[in-house]
């Protein structure tokens, strides 16, 4: 820019289609658009100066400001000739480069503020580098002319006399047939040396192409008979294909790809991308490794279900029957799914909440998702997210890597064969993340109905519409699901099965299924209900029925062996002979103690496999006021115990406990099964009750169990997992359960049969807890 003088002007502007005009170039072209004619007439009324800029896409008939380049050539109109049809043939001479700084008007023609860049040839100081570049470009142009008969060799004489490096580059560029982009780059390169350097690169490329053309012509001439024109043409085509490394099979393959792509109704952007890849295939040698990569890519594009989808058959009655046939119980979950299906029918909308089924292992989350697909008459695909740590598993690898492939989502869509399947993300709570990326972040786009319309896989690099997919996810807990991901999903909780539900599932579903799989008939193996209950209570410890099914299969195998070995017709299994088939009992459920004890309280806990009873034991000893907590307790549980002790110290007078017990008494709190980690605040009132019992030497009723968080003021706060905890209490034989009053709503989830067998006391504070849990001296004396 240091050689240029800048003159600010306001000029009419004409966007040119398919040609570029350089300074010092005299050229004619036809003007037919009204805007361009108006701009030309305006120029002639002034000083015949006009700015000529090239359109980026010559197919655009009515260009806007964004459709043409903003660096062009300030030209003088030398001559105008009106042609039939209203168009005008114009002869112009390029003067200087012009850069648009502002578009003043767009109608009825373009007018722009222009920086006209001019320079004086005498001011240019040519150094050695510039001189060398000029000679190099002249030599290149001379070699170019030797291969190209379309440009007269006399031009070389004119070129050789040019001393101005900028003009030399512009004049040579005007004689070479280049792409619009290359012409524009020369126009936009203001530095003389850089312009000559770029022109040298282009000339070298053109010379190489011309050499190959010449080589093809020479090869054809040696092979043909001059009389046979048809033969000549065929041989020329063969020679061209051979030079490109192609053969008849390649061309047939290319035509096959083009035909398939045209038939598929895919977005315009995708179709253009696919056609570009097909075009690349025609230009590559069949032996090139890149051809295999392109073929694989095109196969993926063609195989994806861009325009294939199944029609929904929404029938609530049929959906209810399917859910009832395949799943026992789970009334709330089924109703929620039927509501969701009904809304789909009424709105006919594809967008909706992403369902997240949360529950312990083995309760039928995956099979429920399969039933949803069946009830909607859709295809079903499943993707397990357990242990996925690499973002590329979701989005795929970019094609720059060897052996790259699309991600599992696109792969699953290809397997589904439709664009609207039911897509299950299994175990979404077990996603990991490391240096290779965070898969949960990649899922944010997939599970957002507003964004997944344009889901872009790294391998395909084109958008694929996932908005018609019904996504269902499953998890054992929501605690490990990232908050932004959880926010996009509607959580449906599936609690564990009761013993009665497990018995029904085993008798009606699991046992018939296993008999069939083991080649047994109903009269070959007869399993009593008591045996099923024995398996549930003594050989499994789970919320679902997976281990129950495994044990039933074990019984079937042993029975089959016995039938074959001893030639028996029927094997009967009951609770009495169950251990002969399954071995020694693996589990025992806590049972009620034979007598009420001091310092021992029954608590209730929730685990991933259902509810558990928790015995809290407290011993007090003479000492110095130490508090010891054992049983592999977590931080939250320890803090809950300390809060309970603080409450006791603050209310020792009301509780009938010596005020200075914390000075001369050591307290040891232990929760049995010390190898199992335990945590959470729900044992707060249980620990406090056990400590008060030990300090006041008052027994606790063995038929009472409790759960709830304690505050320093002695309030009982609500906790979760009430249904599972109550089921565990019922299993143990508990008659009375103490719950925080705010958990009253959770009692509705408890089966009626169990609610009638037990007494539920809703408490607000520790005073009410102690009233129902502790056995007062009067009561003890009466019992004695």
N, C-alpha and C positions, 0 to 999 in steps of 0.2 A: 504493500500500500504506500510505501514511501515515495514511489515514482509518480503517484497519481495526484492530479488536482481534482478536487471534488466541486462540482457545480450543482446546486439544488434547482430542480426544474419541476414543473407540473405538466405532465404529458398525457395524451390519450393512450390507451393500452389495448393491444390486440393479442389474445391468446392464440397461438399457432398450434395446429394439429399435425403431428408427424414430422415436422421439420424444425431445425434450429438455425438461427441466423447469427453469424459471427461478425465482429467488426472487420472492416475492409473487404467484405463479401458482397457482391452484387448478385441478387437472385430475384426471381419472380415467383409469385404464388397467387392462387385464386382466393378471393374473399367472398363468402356467400351468406354468412350469418348477419342478421340485422345489426346486432351490437357492433360487430367488427366494421361493417359498412359505415355506421354512424361515427365510429372512432376515426376511420379513414377520412371521412368528409370533414371532421373537426380539424384534423391535422392539416389538411389542404387549405383550410381557412386561415390557419396560423402560419407557421414557417415550414410546413411539410415534415416536421419532426414527429416521430411516433416511437413508442416503446414496444418491442416485440418480445413476448415471453412464451415459452413452450409449455403446452399442456402436459400434465403428468400422465393422463390417460386419454388417448385421442378419440376413444369411443364416446366420451362425454360431450353431448351436443350443446348443453347450456352450462358452461363452467361457472363455478363460484370462485371466490377469492382463494379457497383452499385447493382448487383443482389445477392451478398453474404455478410454475416456479417463479420466485420473486427476484431472480437475477436474470436479466435479458440483455438485449442490445438496442441502444438508441439508434434509429435508422432514419434516413431521408427518403421520402417518396419521390422517385424520379419520373415515374410514368404511370398512368392509369388507363385501362381499356375496359369499357363495359362490354360484357358478354351476353348472349341470349340467355334468358332465364333469370336475369336480375343480378347475377354475380359480377364481380369486377376482378380483372387481372392486374396485378400491381407489380411494378418493378421498384425495388428498394436497394439502397446501399447502406450497409452497416457502418456506423461511425465509431461509437464507443460503447463500453459496457455500462449498464444502468442497473441500479439496485433500488427496488421498491421499498420505501420507508413507511408509506401510508397509502391506503386506498381512499381517495377523496370521494368518489362516487361509483356506483355500480350500474345505475340506469340513467339514460338509455344506452350508455356505453361506459366502459371502465375508464376512469381518470385516476392517475396515481402521482403522488409526490415521489420524485426520483432523484437519487444521487448519481449524476453522470460522471463517470471516472475517465478522465483524459490525461494524456501525458505528452511531453515533447521528446521526440526521439533523440535529440541532441543532449538531453539531460541524463540519458542512461549511461551508466558507467559499467562497461562489460569487463568482468574479471575472467580469469582462466576457466573457472567452472562453467560460467555461462557460455563462453566461446565453445568449450568442449561439448556442452549439451546441444548447442545449435548444430555443430558439425555432425554429431551423432544422429540427430533427428533427420537432417538432410540425407545422410547415408541410408537411414532406414527407409525414408520416403523413396529414394532412388531404387532400393531393392524391392519395395512394394510395387512400384510402377513396372518393374521387370516381370512381375507375375500377373499384373492386372492390366488387361487390354482396354478396359473401359475408360481409363484416364489417359489423355494424350501425354506422351513423353516430353513434349515441348514445355509443359508446365514446369519441369525441372529447371529450365533456364531462368524462368521468372522467379522461382523460389530461391535459387542460388544468389540472386542479386539483392535479396532482402537482408538488411543489416539490423533491423529492429527485432529483437528476440520475441516480444509479445506478438507482433504482427506475423512473424514466421510461424509460430505455433497455431495461430488462428487460421491462417491461409491453408496450411497443410491439413488441419482438421476439417476445413470446409470441403476438401477433395476426397476425404475418406468416408465410406458408408459406415456409420457407427450407430450404436443404440442411443436412444434419446438420453438415457441416464449418463452415458459417457460424454456425449456432447455437452450436457448440462454441467458435468463436473469440470470440463475444460473451461466453460464460461465462468464458473464460480471460483476458479483458481486464479487469483490475482497476481501471485508471485510468478515472475517470468521463469525462474529456474524450476520451480515445482510444476509449472504448466508443461514445460518441455520434457521433464522427467516422466510425467504421466503419459504424455503423448508417445514417448519412446516405448513405454510398456505396451500401449495399445497397438502401436505399429508392429512390434515384435509378435504379439498374439495374432494379428491379421496376417502377417507374413507366414507364420506357422500353418494357419488355416489354408492359405493360398498354396503353400507347398504340398499339403495333403491333397488338395483338389487336383493339382498338377500331376501328382503321383498316381491318383486314381485314373485320370485321363490317359496317362502313359500306359498304365496296365491294361486299360480297356482297349486301347488302339492296337496293342500287341496281340490281343485275343480274338479280335473280330474279323469277319469278312466284310469288306467295305460295301459289298452289294446288298447284304442282308441288314436292312435298317432295323427290323424288329429284333433280330438277334443282337444287334449292337445295343439297343435299348435295354434288353434283358440282362446282358452282360454288364452294362454300366450299373444297373441296380444292384447286381450281385457284388460287383466290386465295391460299391459304396457300403453295402451291408457288411462285407468282409472287413473293410477298413474300420467300421464301427464295432466289429466283433460280434455281429448278429448273424442269425440264420433264419430259415423259414419257421422253425419251431418257436423262436423268440417272437417273431411277428404274430404268429397265430396266438401265442400266449397273451401278448399285449392286447390283441383284438378281443380275446376272451375276457380280460379284465375290464376293458372299456365297456363291453356289452353288459356285464354284470353290474357295474357301477351305475350305468344309465338306467337299468331296470329298478334299482333300489330307490325308494323315496327317502333320501337323506338330506339334511340341511345343505344349503348352497355352499357354505364355507367348507363343509366336509367333502363335498363332491369335488370342489376345486382343488383341495389338498390332495385327494386321491388321484385325480387326473394328472396333477403335477408329478406325482410319484410314478405313474404309468409312463409319462413322457421321459422321466429320468431313466426308466428301464430301457427305453428304446435307444438311448444314447450310450449305454454302458455295454461293455463286452460281456458275453455270456460267461466268460471265465473270471470275471471280476467278483471278489467277495461281496461287494456291495449289492450285487443283484439278488443274492440270497436274503439279505436284510430287507430289501424293498419288497420281494415276493412275500415274505412273512408278514410284513406290515400290511400289504394290500389284502392278504388272506384274512387278517384280523378285521380290517375295515369292512370287508364284504360279509363276513360271518356274523357280525353284530346285528341284533334285532332292531334296526333303525325304524322299520315300519310294520313290525309284527307285534300284535298284542291279543290277548284272550278277552273274550267278552264276559263281564261279570254276570253271574246268575245269583242274584241276591234273593234268597227265600228264607225268612226268619225261622219258619217252622223246620225247614230242612236243616238249617244251621244249628238249631237247638238239638235236633235229633242226632246230628253228627257229633256235637260236643258231649251229649249225654252217653252216646254209645261208646265213645273212646275215653271218657274220663268220668270217674265216680266222684261225687261230692263237688267241691270247689264252686259252690253255688254263686257266691259273690263275683268270682272271676268270670264265670260263664255269662252272668247277667251283664257285666261290664262290656264283654266282647260283643254280645248280641246288641247292646245299645250302640256300640261303635258301628256295627254292620248296618243297623237300621238308619243311622244318620247318613251313611254312604248312599243308601238307596234314595233317601229324601232329597239330599243336596246334589246327588250325581257329581260330586266334586272329588277329584283325585287327591287334593291336598287335605291333610289332616294330621292329628298328633302322631308322633312316633311312640308306639307302645313299648314299654319296658317292663317285662315280667320279672319280678324280684322274689326269690324264695330259696329255701335250702335245697341241696342236691336231691334229685330223685323224686320230685313232686310233680313232674310232667310239664315243665316249662317248654321244652323243645317240642314235645308232642302236641301241646296246645297251639303253637305257631303253625305246625303242620295241619292241624284241624281247621285253623282260620283259612289257610290256602284252599283246603278241600271244600269248605263251605262257600267260598267265593268263586270256585271253579277257576283258580289261578295256579300257575306253576309255583313250585316251592324250591328255593335254594337256600343253602345254609353255609355260613362262613364262621369258622371258629376263630375267635380273637385271643384265646388263651395263649399267653407267652409271646404274642406278636410285639416286637420291639422296633421294627424297622418301618419307617414311613412308606418306603417303596412297596411294602406288602399291600398297602391300601391304594397308593397312587401309581405304582409301577416304576420302572427304571427308564431313564431317558435313552434314546436310541444310540447315543454316542458310546454306550457300553456294549462290549461283546456279550452276546447271549441275553440281551435285555428282553424283557417281556412286560405285558401290561400287568397291573395290579390285580388282586383277587376279586375286586368288585367288578371290573370289566370282564374278567375271566368267568365269574359266576353268571353275569348277564348273558354271555355267549352260550353257556351251558343251558340256561333257562330257555333261550330261544324266543323269548317275548320281552317287551319293554315294560310290562306291568306285573312281574311276579310278586309273590310274598317273599321278602328277603330277610332271613334271620341272621342277626349278628349274635352268635352264641358267646357267653362268658365275657361280656363287655367290661366287667369289673376287673378282669385279669390282664388288661392291656399294660404293657411296659413301655419304657422309653429309655434311650441311651444316646450315644454320640451320633447315631444314624438318623435321628429325628424322633418326633413324638407322634405316634399313630393316632392318638386321641385328637390331636389338633387337625389332622387330615380328615377325621370323621366329622368334624364340626360342619364342614361344607356338605357332606353326604347326607347328614341327618337334619338339615335345615331346608324345609319345603320352599323357601324363598330363594335359596342359592343352588340347590342341586339340579336345577334346570340346565345349568351349563357346567356340569362336573367335567373337569379336564384331567384325563390320565396323562402322566408324563410321557408314556410310550406313544400313545395315539396322538397327543398334542392337538386334539380337536375336541370341542365340547360334546358330551353325551348327555341326553335328557334322562334324569333319574326321577323326575317329579311324579311319574305314574306308578312308581314302585311303592308297595306297602311295606315299610320297614318295621320289623319287630326285633327287639333286643332282649337278651336274658342276662340275669346277674344273680349272684348269691347274696350280695350286699351292695348298697349304694354308697357305702363309706369310701370306697376306693375309686369311684367314678368321678372324674374331674367335674367341678361345678358347672362350667359352661356347657359341657356335654350333657350332664344330667338335666340342665335347664331346658334342653330341646326335646325331652322325652316325658311322656305321661306314665307315671309309675303305677303298675297294678301289682299289689303284693299278694303272693301265694304262700299261705302259712302251711305248716306241716299237717299231715293227716292224723286224725284221732285213731285210737286202737280199733274202734268199730269200723271206721272207714277203711283201714288197712285190711281188716278181716273180709269185708265185702269185696274189696279190690282183688284180694288173693283168691277168694272162692270163685268169683265171677269172671275174672280176667287172667290173672297170672297163672293159676293152676291149669285151666284149659289150654292156655298157650303153651306151657311147658310140656304137658302131656302130648300135644300134637308134635312139638319139636323133637321129643324123645321116642316117638313111634308107639306111644301107649294109648290105650283106650280107657274110657271112664271106668269100666268094670275091671281093668287090670290094676289100677291103683286108686284106693279110696282113702282120702286124707280127711280126718275129722276136723271140726271147727276148733276143738280144744288143741289139736296139734298145731293148727295155724296160729292160734293165740300163743302157744308155747314158743314157736319160732319168733314171733313178733317181740315177745317180752324177754326171752332168754338167749336169743341168738343174733339179734339185731339191735342196734342203737342208732336210729336215724329218723329224720323227719319224713323222708320219702319212702319209696318201696323198692329201691334198687337192690339192696342187700337181701330183702325179703324174697325177691324173685330169684336171686342167686342161690339162696338156701333151698327154695322149692325145687330149683333145677338140680341141686345136689341130691335131694331126696329122690327125685325121679331117676337119676342115674343109678343110684344104689338099688332102687326098687327094680329097675330094668335088669340089672346084673343078677339080682336074686331070682327074678322070673325066668331068665334064660338058664341059669345054672341049675336051679332046682325044679324047673319045668312047672312052675306054679301058674295058676290062672289069675289069682287076685292077691294083692298085698295090701294089708290094712295098716294104717299109721294113725296112732293117737298120741296123746300127751305122755302116756305111760312108756311107749317104746320109741319115742322120738329120739332119745339120746343114742339109740343103737345105730341111727342113720346119720346124725349130725355131730355125735361126740358129746363131750362134756359141755354143759351150759357155759357160754362165754360171758354173759352179763348177768348182773342181778340188779334189780331196782331197789332203791332204799325202801325199807318198810318202817312202819311206826314202831317206836320203842315200846317196851312193855310197861314202862312207868314214866311219870313226869319227872324231869330232871332240872336241877339248878344249873344255870349258866349254859344251857344247850337249847338253841332256838332253831326252828325249821325255816330256812329261807328258800326263795325261788329264783332260778336263774334262767337266762335264755342263751342258747348256743346255736351254732350253725345247723345242728342236726335236731333242733327242737328244744323243749323245755327240760329243765333238770331241777331236782330238789337239792338244797344246799344246807348242810348242817353247820351251824356256827357254834363253836365251843369256847367258853371263857373260864379261865382259872384265876383266882386271886390268891396272892401269897404275901406274907410279911416281907417288906423290903424297903426300897428307897424311892418308890414312885415311878419305876420304869414301866414303859408300855412296850410289849413285844408283839409283833404281828407276823404270823407264819402261815404257810399254805400256798406259797408262790402267788402272792397278791400283787396286783398292778397298782400303779401310782394313784389312780382315781379311787380305787377301793380303800387304799390306806388313808387317803385324805378323808373319805367318807367316815371311816372308823374314828379318826381324830375329831371330826365334827361332832360325832355322837358323844364322845367322851367329854368334849367341851360343854355340850348341852347338859350332861349329867353333873359336871362340876358346878355349873351355874344354877342348877335346880336341885342340889343335893338335899336341902331341907324338906322340899315338897316330896321328894322321892323316898324319904326316910333313910338316907345314907349319911354316914359320918362326913362332916364337911372337909376334914383334912385327909380323906382316904388317899388322895393323890400324893401325899407326903410319905406315908409309911406302908403303902400297899403296892406291890407289883402286879400288873395286869397282863396276862398272856391271852391273846386272841388267836385262835387257830381255826382254819377252814380245812376239813379233811380232804383226802385225795390230793396230797401236797405236790405231786408231780404235774398236776394239770394247772396251767396258768388261769387266773381268774381276775376279772377287772370289771369296772363299772360302778355306778353309784347306787344301784337298786337294792343292795344289801344293807343300806344305811340304817333303816329302822330295825332290821334283824340283829345287827351287831349291837346297836344301842340297847335293845331289849335283853340280849344275852348278858351284857355287862351289868345292867341294872339288876338282873336276876342274881348274878354272882355276888354283887356287892351287898344286896339286901337279903341274900340267902332265901330268896323266894323262888319256888319251882315255876317252870313254864309249861303250859298245857301241850302235851305231845300231839294233840289233834288239831293244833293251830299252825298254819304256815303264813308267811307274810312277805311282801315285797314293797319297796318304796324308798325314795331318797329322803334323807333327813337334813334339815337346816340347823343352824346354831340356835334358832328359837324353838326347835322341836317340831316344826311343821313337816308334814308328809307330802312330798312332791311326786307328781306322776312319773311313771316309767313305761317302757315299751315291752312288747312280747307277752302281753297278758294272756292271750289264748293259749300259747305254748306252755306258759308257767302253770296255768290252772290245770291243763291236761296232765302235767307231771305230778301236781299235787293230788289229783284224783287217782292216778296210778299208784301213788304211795299209800293211799287210804286216808288222806287228810279230810276232815269234816268241815273245817272252818278256814276261810282265807281272808286275810286282812289286806285291803287295797286302798291306795290314796283315793280320795273322793273324786278327783279329776279324771280317774280312769273308769268312771261309771259307764261312759260311752262304749268302752271296749268289751263290756260284758255281753253286748249283743252278738259278738262274734262266737261266743261259746255255745256249743250244741246244747239244745234243750235238755237232753237226757242227763248231761253232766250238771247243768244248772240246778236241776231238781234234786240231785243227790247231795249237793254241798250248800253251805251257808256262806254268803259273801257279806263282809262288813266293810263299809266305806268309811275311812278315817280321815280326819283333818290334821291331827297332831299326835304326838307321842303319848299324851294322856289317854286318848281313846285306844291306842295300841296296847298300852299296858293294862288297861281295864279288861280287855278281852284275852290277852296273852298270859298274864301272870295269874297264878292260883293263890288266892289270899288265904291267910291262916284259918279263917273261919270255914272256908270251903274244905281245906285239908282235914280239919277236925271233924267236920260233918261226915266226910268220906270214911274217916277212920272209925 
